[in-house]
Amino acid sequence: MADPKFNVSVSTLEIDHENNSLDMELPSLFVPTPATESENESSSESQHESGHGNTMRNDDGELESDKTAASAATPTPSAPAFDIVEAAEALLAQAKKLKATIDSKLTPAPNSPESANHVPLPPSPEEIALRQRIAKLGKKIAFETAPPMDSLKSDWVTIGDVAAWNIFLHWRAFDHIPLTGSISIADLARAIDADESLVSRIACMLISTGKLVGSRLDGEGEQGPPTHVSHSRISRLLRTNTSPATAALAIVSFGNGMKGFAKWPEYFSTYDRHEPHPSDKEILVHDSSGIVVTTKRRGAQDGNHKSYIPTPFSLGWGHPALAPWEVKARYPEYARHFEMAMAAKDKGAQGALGGDLGVGGYRGINSEYPAKKFSLTWLAEAAMQKLELYDFLGDANIYLKPLVVDVGGGLGHFLANLLAKIPEVKPENCILQDRPEVIAQVAKNIEGGDEKLKGVKTMAHDFFQPQPEEAKGAAVYVVRRVLLDYCDEQAVWILKHLRCALGNFGRIVIMEGVLLDKPTPENRLVDMVMMNLGGKLRNEEGYRKLCKEAGLTVTGYWVDVEGASCVVECVKGDGTDGSEE
């Protein structure tokens, strides 16, 4: 058993010995065990004993003032102790398991004939999960054992680290560092047309955090700063020429996140301490000549500005009077990276954010009926019934009525996947809606030879406006990765318009990220970024509330905790809440 002196009263570490899995609560503050008495406490007690104020000891030797304060104070739950020895032993066991996994891969002996053409096997999902558990536990141990001030300092270091890799990414510095070998800092500076001293300072920041590897060549001596840099296993992912999708994700993480985060004090000072919401406040905007122009933009239900609310994102990019999508339109290169990042998520993610969501099946669990699975395969039967009815009645309007409307569907990745997986659904029975510039890009893609969406009806449409007549009466309206970009008022407005477009048997299927009840850093980061954009992640209660206010009845809610995603299926309610205003 671990020595109690090494225990720290913090959050729980639960270890499943049978499955070698780790389930760790989020770290809490470093709290000394009750046996530890600080010098300040001893000094304070001495002052009480010396007779300052009205404090005195009772017959049991207790300080009367402390006793009174303790009875009036709100009790603080005591957190179970963190056992550093048990955690370290668990880390060692996981490390041994990873080494065995790596050793089990067949690797040819060096200089053997097989080694010349050998391609290392990529890590399996099990190996990736094991590595993630080890990293998570290692971080937990570091957090719980480091002095509190060191933990704060590590966050400050992260700020500098992010700033350094972001500017190198912006300058394409990582592209000029060879995949094998190194480049001198002087040559790197010349390649990106920057001052050598500046490049050296930024590079050394990245060297200090392990993002880059620094070195000095033979003959340069051991003393002095690094003169050469080479890639680490992390920085390779930031090369826009060999890892464009990952680089795009990094660029968007900074543009959507850090730019807005830095403006939080100004934003919440201007718009009060509330979530982003429709505002009547005036916004001061500087034009190109530096003259202040006062522009008043209103919120979700005001005339032609239904899609606008003030956001930290727009403030961070210097255009506080514009909606986020309007800001992105002013920066085509950033908009291109954003589309690449979303496409990368479609390709690599599972669950509600993945391209295969709900077509063949979804791994999320129904909140009321766990055995009930979500799928869109019912569209195959709906398509056949539609065709049979058309053949029987001979009414062209029946066949031309849409089956699927992908609302705010972007470049159509999800719809293309659906058409591939359910061949009974024909392209001419599907509508892809988005902003005009997005729909124009879809048309260019089709003209360029991308036939996955050939035959699909594309439609420029603002989902803050009523659905056009030709888009009404669909079997299903898919709202995927849309509502999380908007505040509650705007989300309800979008759903109200869809409710009015529903036929008697139509459905609305919402596919979004979910706000997990048990906070994780990754999930809460997404929620903070969504707040920058004026939106939010929601849990089941949040989605049910939106649907109810829009006049919809929820017929199913599925959540995938591992993938942090959810699906909400709803139909037209029998109330009048969803009537258009």
N, C-alpha and C positions, 0 to 999 in steps of 0.2 A: 504494500500500500504506500501511496505517495506521502511524503512528509507534509503535514498540515501547514508548515511554515511556507511551503512553496505554492500553496493554494491562493488564488486571487478570486475574490467574490465578484464574478462577472457572469456573462451569459452561459448557457448550457452547451456542452459538447456531447452529443449523443452518438455512440458508435454501435453500429449493427455488426457484431462480430461474425455472425453467420455469413452475411453477404459482403462483409468488408466495405460497407457503404458508410458514408458520413452524412449526418444531418446536423448542420450547425445553425444555431440562431445567430442573428446579426450581433456584432460586437457591441458591448455596452462600455460605459466609461470604466476606467481602472479604479476599483474601489478596494482599499486595504481591508484585510480581514479584521473582524472585531478585536482580535488579540493585539493588533498593531495600534499603538498609541502615538500620536504625533506630538512633537515638541510644543506646537501651538496649543494643543488640547491641555497638555500638562501646565503650560503657562497660564492658560485661561482659568484652570481649576485653582491654581495658586492664588490668582487675583480674587476669586470668590472667597477662598478661605481667609484671605487677609482682611475681609470685612468691607470691601467696596460695595456701595449700594445697600439694598435690603436683603441681600442673599445671605442665608445661613444654613447650617446643616441641621437636619432633624435628628430624632433619636436613633434612626437607622444609619446615620452617616450620609444620607443623600442630600444633595443640594436642592433646596426647596424651589428655586427659580427654574432649575433644569427640569425638575419633575413636572412643574406646571406647564412649561413649554412643551415637554414631550407629550403631555396629555392633550394639548391643543393642536399639535401639529398633525398633518396628514401622515398616516403610517406609510413608510416606503417598503415595498416588497423586497425581501432579501433575495438576491440572485444566487443560484447555486455556484459553488466554487469551480473555477477552471483548473483542471488537473493537468499541469504542464507535462508531467511524466507520462500520463496515459495518452495525451495527445501526441507526444514525441514518439511513443511506441507505435501508435497507430500510423504515424507518418512513415516510420521505418518499414512497417509491414507493407504499406502501399508502395513504397519505393522498391522494395524487393520484388513485389509482384510486377511492377513495371519493367524492372531489369530482366526478369524471366520472360516477359512478353517480348522484349526487344531481342533477347538472345535466341528466342525460339524461331525468329525469322532466319531463313536460310541465306547466309551471306557467303559468297565464294571467298576463298583465301586470296589475300593480296597477290598480285602478279600471276594469278592462275588464268588459263584461257577463258574461263567463264566470267572472270571479273571485268574483262574488257567491255562486254555488252550487258553487264548487270545493271538493272534499274531497281533501286531500292523500292520495296513495297510501301505504299502509302499506309499511314496508320489506320487501323480498323476503328469503327465506332466505339468498340469496347476500350481500345487503347486511348482514344481521345477522351472518353469519359473518365478513365483512370487518371490521366494526366490532369484533367480539370479538378478531380477530387484532391489530388496531391497539392496542386497549386492553391486551392481554396484552404486546405488545412494549414499549409505553410504560411499563408497570409494571416490566418487566424492566430497561429502561434506567435507570429511576429507582432501582431496588434496587441495581443494580451500580455506579452512580456516586455515590450518596449516601454520606456518611460513616456508618460503622456505627452510631454512636450515634443519628443521625437516623432510621435504619431502625427502631431499637427505639422511639424516641419516636413514630413514626407508628403503631405498634401501640397504644401507650398512648392516643393521640388517638382511635383507633378505639373503645376501650372507652368513652370519654366520649361519642362520637358515637352509639353504639348505645344507651347509657343514655338519651340525650336524645330520640332519635326514638321509643324504646319508650314513654317516659312521655307524650310528646305523642300517640302513637297510642292509648295507654290512655285519655287524657283526650279523645280525639276532636278535638284541636286542629287537625289538618290539615283536618278537615271544615269548619271555620269560616273557613279562608283561601280567598278566592274563586279560581276557576279563572283569571280574568283580573283584573288590578289587584292591589291590596294591601289589607291591613287593618292598622290601628295595633296596636301591641303592647298598648296600653291596652284597646282594644276586644276584642282576642283574650283578654286576661286576664278581662275581664268575661264573655265568652261561655262560658268554661270554669270560671268561678267560682274563679279562682286569684289569688294575689298578683301584682301587676304586675311587681314587681322579680324575683320568681322566674321568671315567664314570660320576661322579658327575658333573664335569664341563660341559660336553656335555649335560647331562640331564637337567641341569639348564638353558642352552641356549634354549632348547626346551620347558621347562616350561615357560620361559619368553615370548615366542611367542604363547603359548597356544596349542602347538602340544602335550604336555604331561601335566598331572596334578600332581603337587607336594604337599606333605603333611608331617606333623610330627605327630607321634602317641601320644596318651595321655601319659603323664608322661615325655615326652621329652622336654616339655616347648615350649613356643611360639617363643622364640628367637632362631635364627640359621637358616641355610639353610635347604631345604627339605631333608628328609632322606628316603622318599618313593616316588614312582612314580606310577601312574595309567594312563590308556588310556583316551585320549580325543576322541571326535567323529571323529577326523581327523586321529590320529595315528592308529586307528583300521584298516584303509585301507592299512597300511604299513606292516601288518603281512603277511609274505610269506606263512605261513601255513594255514591261513583262507581266505586271499584275494590275492591269487597268481597273478591274472591278473593285479590288481591295483598296486601291488608292482612291477611287471615287468615294467609297464608303468613308474613308478617313477625312477626305475633303468636306463631305457633307456633315460629318459629325462635328467638325469645327464650325462650319458655316451656319448650321441649324442650331448648334449648341452654344459654343463659347461666345460667339458674337452677341447673342441675346443675353447670356448669363452676365456678361460684363456690364450690361445696361440695366440690370434689375434695380439697383438703387434709384436711378433716374426714373425708370418706368413706374415703380410703385410709389414714388414720390409725386409723380404727375397724376397718375390714375388711381391713387389710393391703394390700400392694401387689400385688393380683391383679385380673384382670378380674372384673367382677361374676359371682358364682357362688353356688350354694346355701350358706347360712351358718347355723350353729347359735348364733351370738352373740346375746346379749340386746340389745334395742334400748330405749333410754330414750325414752319418749314423754311429753310434757307435755299434760295435759288442759286444758280451757278455763279452769279455775281456777288453773292454774299448778302443780298437783301432778304429780310425776313418777310415771308408771305404767310398770312394767316389763312388756314384752310380748315373748315369745319366738316368733318365726316361723321356720319352717324352709324348706328349699328344695324342689327339683323333685320329690323322691320321698318326701315325708313326708305321709302321710295326706291330709287335705283341703287341704293347702297346696301342691299340686304346681305351682301357677303363680307362686309367690312367691320372689323373691330380693331382697335389699337393693339399692337403686339410687340413684345420685346424683340422679336426677330427683325421686324421692319425698322424699329428704332436702332438696333445694332448695325443694320446695313445703311443707315443714314436716310431712310425714306419713311418716316413715321406716319405719313398720310396715305401710304399704300398698303394694300393687303399683301401677305407673303407671296402669293402667286404672281402679283404684279411686280414685286421686287425681283423675283427670279427672272421674269421676262426681260428685265433690264440688264441682266448678266447672263448672256447666252451660254458662255463657257460653264458657269456654275450650274445652269439649268441642265446642260448636257451631262455633267457629273451626277446630278441628282437623278436623272433618268437611268443612268448606268447603275447607280447604287440601288434603286428600286428593282431593276431587272436582276441584279445580283441576289437580292433578297428572295425574289421569286424563284430563282434557280436553286438556291442553297437552303432555303428555309423549309420547314415542314409546318403542317397545321394551317391555321387561318391565314398566315402570311405567305404560304407557299403556293406555287402554281397549281398543285394537284388537289387543293382543298375541296373536299366535299364532292368531287367528281366520282372517284371510285370509292371513297370513304374518308371519314375523318376520325382521328383517334381520340377526340375530345369526349368527355363523359357528360351525359345528360344530367342536369341537376336534380330532376325529379324522378326520372326512370332510367337508371344506369344502363339497363340492357338495350335501351333505344339508341340506335346509332343515327348519325346524320349523314346524308348522302344526297346528291343531286341526280342519281341515276333514274329517279322517277320521271325525269324529263324525257327519257326514251319512250316510255308509254304514252306520255302526254303528246309527243310528236306524232306517234302512230295514230292516236285517237283523232288528232287534228286532221291528219291526212285522210282518214276514213270518213270523217264528217264532210270534208271538202268533196270527196268522191261521191258521197251520197246526195249532197245538196247542190253541188256544182256552183257554190258561191265563192267567187275569187276572194272576197273580203275575209273569209274564214282562213284561207291559206296565207294571206298576206298579214294577218294579225300576228304580232311578234310573240315568240315563245319566251325569249330571254332578252332583257334589257340590262346591259352592264353600265351602271350609273357611275360616272367618274372613273371609267375603266382604264384610263391612261392609254398606253400603247397596245392594249389588248392581250397581254400575256395570259391572263386568266381565261378569257373567252376562247383564245386559240387552243388552250389546254382542254377546255370543255368540249370543243368541237372534235378534237382528236380522240377523246375518250368516249364520247357518246355520238357515234356516227348517225344515229337516227335524227338528231337535231341538225338541221340544215343551216348553212350560213345565212341564207336569205330570210330565215326566221329569227335572226339575232340582230340586235342594235347595240352599237358601241357608242357611248356618249362621253364627251369631255369638252374642254375649252377649244376654241377654234384652232389655236396654234398646235395643240396636241393632235387634233383630228387631221390637220394638214400634214403632220409628220407621219401619221399612220398611212395616209394616201401615198406619201413618198416611199415609204417602206414597201408597200404593195407594188407600186410601179417599179421599184428596184429589184423585184423578183421574190419578195417574201409573200408566199401564197397562203400562209396559215390563216389569214383573215380575208382571203379573196371571196367576194360574194356577200360579206357582212355589210349591213347598212351602217354607215358611219354618220354621226349626227353631232354637230356642234350645239351644245346645250348647257345652259346655266341651271344647275339643280336648285337654285334659289327661286326659279321661276316654274310655273306649272308645266307639266309634261305636254308636249305637242300631241295632237290627236293621233298621229300615226304610231306613237309610242304607248298609247293607252291600251289597257286590257291584256297585258302580257301575263304569261303563266308565272313568271318570277322576275322580280327586280333585284339584282345583285348590287349591294352597296358594300364595297370592299375597300378597306383602308381609306375611308372617306370621313366618317364621323369623328375619328380621333383628331382630325385637324381643326375641329370647330368646337366652340363653346356650346353649352346646353341649349341656349336660345336658338342658335343657328342650326344645330342638329335636329331640333324639333321641327323647325321650318322646312328642312329638307325632307323629313319623313312625312310631314303633312301633305306636301305636293305628291309624294309617291302614293300615299293613301288615296288621294283623289283619283289617281290613275288606275288603281286596282279594280279588277273585275270581281265578280262574286266568288271566284275560286282562285284568284291570284294570291301570290305570296310575296313577301319582302324578306330577303335573306341578307342579314348584316354579318359581315366577316371582318373582325377587327382584332387588334391587340387587346389584352385584358389587364386590368389593374389587379394584381395578385393580392389576396388578403394577407399573406405572409410576405412582407416586403423583402425584395432582393435588390442589390445595388443596380443590376442591369435593368430590371423592370422599372424601378423608380427613376432611373436616368431617362428612360424613354418618356416617362410621364413629364419630367421636367423639360425635356426638349419639346414635347407637344405643347406645354404651357407657353414656351417661347413663340410657337406658331399660332397661339390663340386657342388651342384645343386641349384635350385631356384624354388619358386612358380612363376606362370605366369598368366597374365590376357588374355583377348580375343586377344588383339593386339599381345601379345607375342606368343600365340599358332598359330595364323594365320601366323605370320612371320616364325615360324619353319616349318609349313606345306608348305608354298610357297617355301622356300629354299630347301625342300626335294622333290619338284616336285609334291606336292599333292594339290588338290582343296578341300577346306572346304565346305561341304554341309550342315552343321548344327553345331551350338554352343549353348549349354544350360548351364546356370549357376544357382546354388542354393546359394544365398547369405547367408541364415541362416546356411546352412551346410558347407559353404566355399568350395564348390566343383563345378566341371564343367565336361561337356562331349563335346568332339570334334569329329565329324564324318567327315571323308574325303575319297576321292577316288583318283585314279591315275589322275594326271593332264595331260594336252595335251602338256606340255613343255618338256624340256630336263634337267631341273634343278635337277631332282632326279636320274640321271644316276650315276651308281657306279663309284667311283674314283679308 
